[in-house]
Structures are given as C-alpha cells and as structure tokens.
C-alpha cells in the first residue's frame, strides 16, 4: 500500500457493496467495480474463477497455500515491478484476503480456502482497445507489449479488454492476475501476442483480424 495511505485502509475498501460502487461494464467476470474514497478514484476487483473449477469449488474460493501465495499480493508485486521499470500500469492501492469468511490482516488460524481482492488507481478517461480499434495505434500497443516482456513479465490474459488508451492516447496494460516474473522467452512472448489475436477476432471478427495484422507488423522479427 502507498505510504500516503498508511493507517487509512480498512475492510470497507474491499467491499463491493460499499456506497457508490459501480460495476465495470466490460471485460472480466463481473467482479470489478469503480469506487471512490480517500484513496481517490479506483477500481476494486475480487478474484473470481471461471469454467469448471468455478462450478466445483466456488467462484471466489481458492486453496490456502500461505500468505505468500495469495493472488492479490502476487499481482501487487508485479505491478510494483512494472511501475519501477517505467511502464504504464495501474498503481496498486491495497490488497486483502479473507479466510473462512473473516477479514485477515496477517497470519492467523483459518480454513483451507480463501477469497481475495485488489484495489488499484483508476486510469481516468481510459477506453479498452476492444471498443476503439478504428482509433488505436498498433505501433503504440506493440511498444507497450514489448516493454512489458523486456521488463520480465508474462501476462496470463493479454486480451482486447486489458489494453487501455487514456485521454492522451497513451497505452496502459491492466489485470496482472497470474502474471509471471522472469525472463520472457521469444516463444512465450509469441504465445502472449497470439492470445491477444484470439481475443481481437472474438471481439471484432474480420476487423479484429485485420487490426492484428497491422499490429503484428510492428513487432520485431
């Protein structure tokens, strides 16, 4: 948590039912909200599973493997790393986890499952790549993706909703859940980019494929 908020955070920061919370309308699994408070404009996201694992074990439940393995804390670590490297990613404002339905601020006895959430600063005026292909600069997106890989981060879900343009046309990358830190090989970078291609085609069909072709020409050979 940023030092400027020391002593101010509380469980209400991570409550999706807090006053004024507005669901984020696109992308994700209906588990993110625009919120405001002493922390300023922010996005609250609860970690939520998809697919079969969600139906079997609960959409927001994860196996407890220790505080060091909490997904929200891991994402904060990646965001801090990328911000120090000078990349445009959201500022992490806080993270929390709950065991057996009880808010936890440190190690204590609890159940074998946990839920967790992250709060990040909102990128004002941002629009997702998915909704603005006609105005998105492929070269700017390619530079942002290359910079992320050069900084040693592999994105687990690089898609058309996790790349944003702000009001000044600057590119941001968001949602680093399950991202990995370390050297990103050319093959890993290629797989990341192809994940984006699949997303673009799913979102925009032939137009998405055409935009991807322009983007692919901007990457180094």
N, C-alpha and C positions, 0 to 999 in steps of 0.2 A: 504494500500500500504506500502511495506517496506520502512523504513525511509531512506535507502540509495538512493531511487529514488525520494525523495521529491522534488517537483518543476520541475521534468523532464517529467512527463506524459503529454500527450496531446491526442486530438481526434484521431490522426493517429495511436496510439497504438491499437485502437479497430476497425480499418478499414480493412476489409477483402481484399480490393483491393490494400493494401499497397505493395510497391515493395518487391519482394522476397517471398511473401506469397505462401505456397504450401499446397493444400488441404490434410487433413489427409485421408488416403486411406481406413480405415476400421472402422466399428462401427459408432455410432451416426447417425445423419440425414443430412450428407453432410453440416455441419455447423461448422466445425473446420479446422484450418489451422496452419501449422508450420510457425513460424515467427521468425525474429531476429531483434535486435536493441540494444539500450543502456541497455535495461533490460536483455540482454542475450538471449540464445535460449529459446523459449517459445511456448505455444500453445494458440491460440486465439479461443474462442468458442462463437458463437452467439446462444442465446437461441431460440429454434425452436420447435414448436408444431408438433405432428403427428396425424394421424387419422382424424376423422370427424371435430374436433374443428379447425384443421388447415385449412380445406376447407371452414369452415363457417366464421372464424374470421381473417384469415391471419396467415401464418406460424410463423411469428416472433412477432405478436402483443399480448399483454397481457393487462388485465384490470388494470388501475391505481388505487391502493389502498393505496398510500402513499409510501414515500421513504423507510420506514422500511420494506415494503413488496416486495421490488424489489428482484427478484430471484437471481440475481448475487450477491447482498450484503449478502443474506442469505447463499449462498454457501461459500463465503469468511469466514463467521463466523464459519461454520462447519469445514472448512479446518484449520483455525487458532486453533480451539479447538483440533482437532486431532493431529496437529503438536505439540502443547504444551503437549499432552499426550504421545508423543514419537512415533507416528505411521508414517509409510511411505505413505504420500500423497503429491501431488504437492504443492509447495509453491505458494500462490496467490500473483500475482504481481500488480493486479489492477482490477477494475470493473467499468462499466459505464452504464448509461441508457439514452434513448432519448425519449422525449415526442413530439408528433406532428412533428416528423422529425427533431427536434432541439436538439443538444447535450446539456445535462444538467449536471451541476456540483453541483447543490444544488436546494432547493425548489424554484419553480417559476411557474407562470401560464402555463397551457398546456392542452393538450387534455385528453380524458378519456382512451387512450391506450398508451402503451409504448413498446419500444424494449430495449434489454439489452445484455451485453456481459461481458465475464470474460477473463482475461489473467493470465495464470499460467506458472510456470517454466517447461520447458520440461525435462522429465526423459530420459537422454541420453542412447541410445542403448536399449531402452525398447521394449519388444515384448509382444503382448497380449496373454493371456492364450489360446485363440481360435486357435492360429497358432502354438502352441508348446505343445500340450497335451502329446506327446511322451517323452518330456523332463521336464515336470512340476512336481514338488514335491507336492503331495497332502497335506502332513503334513504342509509344509510351508504356503500353501494357507489357510488351516484350522486355523492356528495360527493367520494369518492376519485378517481373518474374525472374529474370536473370540475376538481379541483385539479391533477391531472396535466396536463390540457390548458391550464389557466390558467398553469401553470409553463413552458409552451412545449415539451411533449414529446408526440410522436405515437407510440403503441405499435404495433409491427408485427404483434403476435399477441395481441390482447386476447381471452382466452378464459376459460372457466369453471375452468381449472386454474391460471391466472396471477393470480387474485384469491384472496387468503387471508384467513382470520379467525384472529386469535391467541386465546389463552386468555381475554383480556379483551374479546373481541368487537370488537377494532379491525381495520380493513381495511388490508391490505397489497397492493401490486401488485408482481409479480416478472417476471423474464425480459424484459429490455430489449434483447435482440439485435435489431439492425437498426432500433432506435428512432431517431427524428429529432428534433433540437433546432431550435427556431424557432417562429414564430407558428403556432398551430394554427387553421386557419380553421373556421367552423361546418360546412362540408361535410366537412372532414377528420375533425372530431370525430364527426359523424354516422356516417361510414363506420367509424370505430373502434367505436362502440357497436353498429352492425349486425353487425360481426364477432363481437361478444360474443353477440348474439342467435342467430346461426347456431350457435355453439358450444353454447349452452344447449339449443337444440332438438335438436341432435345427441346431447347427453349425456342429456337427460331428456324428450325428446318434448313432449307437450302440457303437462306440468307445467313444463318449461323455458320454453315459450312463455308460459304464464300468469305465471311469475315475471318474465319480461322485460316483460310488460305493466305490472306493478306498478313495475318499475324505470324504465321509460320515462316514467311519470307524475312521477317525481322530478326529471327533468332540466328546466332552464329552457326555456321555449317558444322 
